[in-house]
Amino acid sequence: WQENFNTGGRHAAGSAYIIIELRRLKNSEDALVEVNGDGVGLLTGNKGGPDDQWQTQILSFKGSTLKDGNNAIKVTPRVSLEKQCQIRNVICHFHQDT
């Protein structure tokens, strides 16, 4: 899964975080999250919950990882999944220059 997004006016010295909803990532599975090619964290499996249950996870990272303009986020499961991991409602929060 990959999407592009814009962070015009971002404050590089600040921090940022991404909120992601996902499902169908099981207990022992995880997925690497990259922003502009830099790994910013891992999404973890649902710890035994039902496959169809949505869960919200948050990853924080340095604001300098973001470009002042166009960016790309990529989520890659680190194991071969029988059912495809699903992602929705991805939100990036960041400090802006004023």
Secondary structure by P-SEA (a helix, b strand, c coil): cbbbbbbccccccccbbbbbbcccccccbbbbbbccccccccccccccccccbbbbbbbbbbcccccccbbbbbbbccccccccccccbbbbbbbbcc
